[in-house]
């Protein structure tokens, strides 16, 4: 069965939030938008586009005259707090966090923007939600000197947001219940009867499914996973952290979609699990963006730069996959297939529908 928590137990909220961001709801369901703060927006654009030699000095001086930097994020709170503490220590700029699932981050940001309420400076969340915010014209491109250090896939032509880290979908297994030599080498190996009752998957990984489907061939991939679920069953759980913990406890011997960083974190703490991938590994870009009507634009640009520079080493130390080429890690050299956030938005209904049909509704 699906493991239900207090919030967001199915794809419903995500679909609602994506429709909201893409203008799919009737206007009457939203708060009436106030007149945009043109002067504030223009000021933010000027600050974000400044590339002079004294750029950082100007940003620090300006940020010290502003209020606390407000960030909306879906990153784990302990990871995000580590980043913001380092930022506060370096610059003396206070940071406030509001943390929720990526769907809630998207929904709140869009609703506030359409109501003419501008409280947030920085958004840090999953790629599809960042792309939705870009389409809503909420994000402000930043001409950061650190863009040149990123892998090409981290930068998008519109410049509205940038990928700072990658969530790489991997498989994780309990080392007390599964031997390394028995691991599947292809997705087709999951048809083996030895996996009956041992498989688990996260409840909302339609983006992973779209990536794998594209790699295997859509028709072939859909048939394969229908057969896997029909023959061996699947346990569907909400939340990648929960799913990874269930692997560590042995309740789910093999999970098909966990985030590599969370599996590695638990492994380093002594949990009896290992992670691996079936090439190519599917990766979702997660990123950061500055809002056009940032109330603290100097601090916002300063934090944007920080996420592309100092924060990259911190992310690596916490087992994330950073996107900067200045950080030496074998993880961003893995054979990776990147999930295109635009594809997930434009084909969201299709892939979430297929995911529900094949996995969620058939879960055992």
Buried (B, 14 or more C-beta within 10 A) or exposed (E): EBBEEEEBBBBEBBBBBBBBBBEEEEEEEBEEEEEEBEEBBEBBBEBBEBEEEEBBEBBBEBBEEBEBBBBBBBBBEEBBBBBBEBBBEEBEBBBBBBBBBBBBBBBBBBBBBBEBBBBBBBBBBBBBBBBBBBBBEBBBBBEBEBBEBBBEBBBBEEBBBBBBBBBBBBBBBBBEBBEEEEBBEEBBBBBEEEBEEBBBBBBBBBBBBBBBBBBBEBEEBBEBBBBBBEEBBBBBBBBBBBBBBBBBEBBBBBBBBBBBBBBBBBBEEEBBBBBBBBEBBBBBBBBBBBBBBBBBBBBBBBBBBBBBBBBBBBBBEBBBBBBBBEBEBEBBEBEBBBBBBBBBBEBBEEBBBBBBEBBBEBBE
